[in-house]
Amino acid sequence: MKKTLMMAGAALLVLGLAGCASDYVISTKDGNMLLTNGKPELDKSTGLLSYTDEQGNKRQINNDNVSQIMKR
């Protein structure tokens, strides 16, 4: 019984944390739409926008190539 309650609690925690993440769409100046998992972060020193794509790969794009960032 105790193990079942712990498993149910862990499952609820995982689902709760997954619901907090917001996904975004990055629109580029050349017309591409990049779908992200989580919020993209801008490194002001390099001008690169870092994001995680839908497959879980970490990517970067030059912020000068971005026309718009929208929340999905």
NUSE-151202 format. One line per field, with one value per atom (N, C-alpha, C): residue in one letter; atom name; x, y, z. Coordinates in Angstrom, 2 decimals. Layout:
<sites>
res = c(A:...) .
atom = c(CA:...) .
east = c(X:...) .
north = c(Y:...) .
up = c(Z:...) .
</sites>
This chain:
<sites>
res = c(M:M:M:K:K:K:K:K:K:T:T:T:L:L:L:M:M:M:M:M:M:A:A:A:G:G:G:A:A:A:A:A:A:L:L:L:L:L:L:V:V:V:L:L:L:G:G:G:L:L:L:A:A:A:G:G:G:C:C:C:A:A:A:S:S:S:D:D:D:Y:Y:Y:V:V:V:I:I:I:S:S:S:T:T:T:K:K:K:D:D:D:G:G:G:N:N:N:M:M:M:L:L:L:L:L:L:T:T:T:N:N:N:G:G:G:K:K:K:P:P:P:E:E:E:L:L:L:D:D:D:K:K:K:S:S:S:T:T:T:G:G:G:L:L:L:L:L:L:S:S:S:Y:Y:Y:T:T:T:D:D:D:E:E:E:Q:Q:Q:G:G:G:N:N:N:K:K:K:R:R:R:Q:Q:Q:I:I:I:N:N:N:N:N:N:D:D:D:N:N:N:V:V:V:S:S:S:Q:Q:Q:I:I:I:M:M:M:K:K:K:R:R:R) .
atom = c(N:CA:C:N:CA:C:N:CA:C:N:CA:C:N:CA:C:N:CA:C:N:CA:C:N:CA:C:N:CA:C:N:CA:C:N:CA:C:N:CA:C:N:CA:C:N:CA:C:N:CA:C:N:CA:C:N:CA:C:N:CA:C:N:CA:C:N:CA:C:N:CA:C:N:CA:C:N:CA:C:N:CA:C:N:CA:C:N:CA:C:N:CA:C:N:CA:C:N:CA:C:N:CA:C:N:CA:C:N:CA:C:N:CA:C:N:CA:C:N:CA:C:N:CA:C:N:CA:C:N:CA:C:N:CA:C:N:CA:C:N:CA:C:N:CA:C:N:CA:C:N:CA:C:N:CA:C:N:CA:C:N:CA:C:N:CA:C:N:CA:C:N:CA:C:N:CA:C:N:CA:C:N:CA:C:N:CA:C:N:CA:C:N:CA:C:N:CA:C:N:CA:C:N:CA:C:N:CA:C:N:CA:C:N:CA:C:N:CA:C:N:CA:C:N:CA:C:N:CA:C:N:CA:C:N:CA:C:N:CA:C:N:CA:C:N:CA:C:N:CA:C) .
east = c(0.83:0.00:0.87:1.91:2.79:3.51:3.93:4.62:3.70:2.44:1.46:1.24:1.15:0.96:2.18:3.38:4.60:4.65:4.27:4.26:3.25:2.07:1.03:1.48:2.12:2.63:3.72:4.61:5.67:5.09:4.07:3.44:2.76:2.09:1.45:2.48:3.61:4.67:5.23:5.49:6.01:5.01:3.75:2.73:2.58:2.69:2.59:3.74:4.94:6.11:6.07:5.60:5.52:4.51:3.48:2.47:2.96:4.04:4.55:5.37:5.91:6.75:5.89:6.27:5.56:6.39:5.72:6.39:6.22:7.19:7.22:7.44:7.09:7.37:8.26:9.40:10.32:10.12:9.74:9.57:10.84:11.45:12.68:12.36:13.31:13.12:13.01:13.54:13.42:12.16:11.27:9.97:9.86:10.93:10.87:10.20:9.55:8.94:9.65:10.27:10.99:10.16:9.84:9.06:10.01:9.75:10.64:9.93:10.71:10.26:10.83:10.01:10.49:10.77:11.08:11.30:12.72:12.87:14.21:14.89:16.22:16.99:17.99:18.05:18.97:20.24:21.40:22.70:23.08:22.94:23.17:24.62:25.56:26.97:27.31:26.64:26.93:25.84:24.64:23.53:22.86:23.13:22.54:21.34:20.31:19.11:19.21:19.23:19.34:17.97:17.69:16.41:16.59:15.61:15.57:14.46:14.80:13.78:12.88:11.90:10.92:11.52:12.66:13.32:14.24:14.36:15.19:16.62:16.92:18.26:18.43:19.58:19.88:20.34:19.76:20.06:20.29:20.94:21.14:20.89:20.38:20.15:20.56:21.09:21.45:20.17:20.14:18.93:18.59:19.56:19.29:18.42:18.40:17.60:16.18:15.86:14.55:13.65:12.44:11.50:10.50:10.14:9.14:9.24:8.92:8.82:7.42:6.70:5.32:5.14:4.34:4.01:2.92:3.11:2.11:0.97) .
north = c(-1.19:0.00:1.25:1.23:2.39:2.65:1.55:1.67:2.25:1.85:2.36:3.86:4.29:5.72:6.52:5.96:6.67:6.78:5.72:5.75:6.75:6.79:7.73:9.17:9.41:10.74:11.17:10.25:10.57:10.89:10.13:10.37:11.74:12.10:13.42:14.54:14.34:15.35:15.56:14.46:14.56:15.26:14.90:15.54:17.02:17.35:18.75:19.58:19.04:19.77:19.90:18.89:18.94:19.99:20.21:21.21:22.64:22.86:24.20:24.73:23.84:24.26:24.80:25.95:26.53:26.34:26.05:25.88:27.16:27.41:28.64:28.31:29.27:29.21:30.39:30.10:31.15:31.32:32.52:32.84:33.54:33.01:33.62:34.56:35.41:36.39:35.75:34.52:33.84:32.96:33.06:32.40:31.06:30.58:29.30:29.47:28.42:28.38:27.29:27.65:26.70:26.46:25.20:24.84:24.46:24.99:24.75:24.05:23.39:22.88:23.81:24.55:25.51:26.86:27.82:29.19:29.38:29.98:30.28:31.32:31.26:32.20:32.93:34.26:35.08:35.34:35.07:35.42:36.77:37.83:39.18:39.42:38.70:38.92:38.38:37.28:36.70:37.01:37.38:37.63:36.36:35.23:33.95:33.61:33.09:32.64:31.12:30.62:29.18:28.61:27.44:26.77:25.27:24.53:23.08:22.76:22.04:21.71:20.58:20.21:19.20:17.81:17.54:16.26:16.24:17.38:17.46:17.90:18.33:18.79:20.27:20.61:22.00:22.69:23.83:24.58:26.05:26.74:28.18:28.83:30.05:30.81:32.26:32.92:34.32:35.14:35.95:36.73:37.71:38.10:38.99:38.31:36.98:36.22:35.96:36.35:36.09:37.29:37.03:38.12:38.20:37.02:37.01:35.73:35.83:34.67:34.68:33.58:33.50:32.30:32.46:31.36:30.51:29.17:28.27:28.05) .
up = c(0.00:0.00:0.00:0.82:0.93:-0.40:-1.05:-2.33:-3.41:-3.39:-4.35:-4.16:-2.92:-2.64:-3.08:-2.86:-3.28:-4.80:-5.50:-6.97:-7.49:-6.88:-7.30:-7.03:-5.90:-5.58:-6.56:-6.91:-7.87:-9.24:-9.64:-10.93:-10.97:-9.90:-9.83:-9.86:-9.19:-9.20:-10.60:-11.31:-12.67:-13.58:-13.49:-14.33:-13.98:-12.72:-12.30:-12.82:-12.76:-13.26:-14.78:-15.46:-16.92:-17.37:-16.59:-16.94:-16.78:-16.06:-15.82:-17.01:-17.81:-18.92:-20.05:-20.58:-21.72:-22.97:-24.06:-25.34:-26.15:-27.02:-27.82:-29.28:-30.13:-31.56:-31.89:-32.51:-32.94:-34.43:-34.84:-36.25:-36.73:-37.80:-38.32:-39.48:-39.79:-40.86:-42.24:-42.39:-43.68:-43.77:-42.77:-42.84:-42.14:-41.53:-40.81:-39.46:-39.00:-37.67:-36.88:-35.78:-34.94:-33.68:-33.41:-32.24:-31.10:-29.91:-28.78:-27.65:-26.82:-25.53:-24.48:-23.81:-22.82:-23.45:-22.59:-23.03:-23.55:-24.73:-25.24:-24.36:-24.29:-23.48:-24.36:-24.20:-24.98:-24.19:-24.81:-24.24:-24.83:-24.04:-24.55:-24.96:-24.36:-24.71:-26.10:-26.51:-27.83:-28.86:-28.40:-29.31:-29.81:-29.14:-29.56:-28.69:-29.33:-28.65:-28.53:-27.30:-27.04:-26.75:-27.32:-27.09:-27.24:-26.75:-26.91:-27.89:-28.96:-29.97:-29.48:-30.28:-29.88:-29.68:-30.29:-30.12:-28.90:-28.20:-27.00:-27.27:-28.50:-28.85:-28.50:-27.93:-27.62:-28.91:-29.21:-30.44:-30.11:-31.04:-30.93:-32.28:-32.24:-33.45:-33.16:-34.17:-34.00:-33.82:-32.80:-32.50:-33.62:-34.44:-35.57:-36.63:-36.64:-37.60:-37.12:-35.88:-35.29:-35.51:-36.02:-36.19:-35.05:-34.45:-33.41:-32.59:-31.29:-30.43:-29.82:-30.04:-29.56:-28.65:-27.60:-26.72:-27.38:-27.36:-27.95:-26.99) .
</sites>
